[in-house]
Amino acid sequence: MPSLMLVGGVELGGTKIRVARGSDDGRIEASETFQTTGPEPSFARILNFFRGGPPISALGVGAFGPVAVRPSDSDYGRLRGTPKPGWRDFDIAAAAGALGVPVALDTDVSAAGRGEAALGALAGLDCGIYLTVGTGIGGALVAHGQPLPGASHAEMGHVSLVRTPGDDFGSVCPWHANCAEGLASGPAIERRFGANLGALPDDHPGHALIAGYLGQLLASLVLVAAPNRIVIGGGVSKAPGLHARAHAALLAGLNGYGFYPEAGRPGFVVPPALGDDAGLAGALLMAGAEARRR
């Protein structure tokens, strides 16, 4: 059995950044978390973390998007069309490459999906979905432990939903009036209710509204991909009861259309087994694979 390598991982989120050293099997040894600011100061802190410790063999980066993740893309490594101020067109691959080690780049949700597939709630499954509901909504379809490749990464959070009657809330998405991210992400919830979902009273109608929208999204994903399990992470997912409410809304959306039994079973919609470490674990796994490829 080959010896483990020391590698680095970065989870580049829209609100916060997490960095870690660890082994190439996804085990975190040391980590740090700080707020996402502009691209230059953010990457200065990332580089300082890794330069201030033992050398790493490779670096894995899971980034918010949209981002060009295929090495064959002419704009590989650059953020595409993000609404985050200052980050549009920023070259993540070049900034990370300043460490002088091989770099593997993917989306933050794909990194988390890898982590859960190797060490968490998606381990051993033929097909699973990792969905994050936080600053934005995004997802990755994971088959046999790896996110499925395509012409680009998936943008599950921008699937269009049917609004609940009477909901005239102005979408927070600058592109879509009725997408999941625009109606049910963390910023949408804060703007709707003046508080995060977990801070609302148990009987607040916001719980049913947000779960209903997430259930619509899950029903669409189930009908397209027929996953064995769906993992929902991100800050919004920490609201008590969200997974059960979203699962119930998913089943209501399917309306008895039982085309495979897994969707109706307990444990079909779950939180990440790795908790907040799923993305970092996946980034370390990406780094290990890149180091071995080189």
Secondary structure, DSSP 4 states (H G I P E B T S, - for coil): -PPPPEEEEEEE-SSEEEEEEEETTS-EEEEEEEE---HHHHHHHHHHHHHTSS--S-EEEEE-SSB---TTSTTTTBB-S--STTTTT-BHHHHHGGGSS-EEEEEHHHHHHHHHHHHSTTTT-SEEEEEEESSSEEEEEEETTEEPP-SS---GGG-B-PPPTT--PPPS-SS-SSBHHHHHSHHHHHHHHSS-GGGS-TT-HHHHHHHHHHHHHHHHHHHHH--SEEEEESGGGGSTTHHHHHHHHHHHHHTT--SSGGGGSTTSEE--TTGGGHHHHHHHHHHHHHHHH-
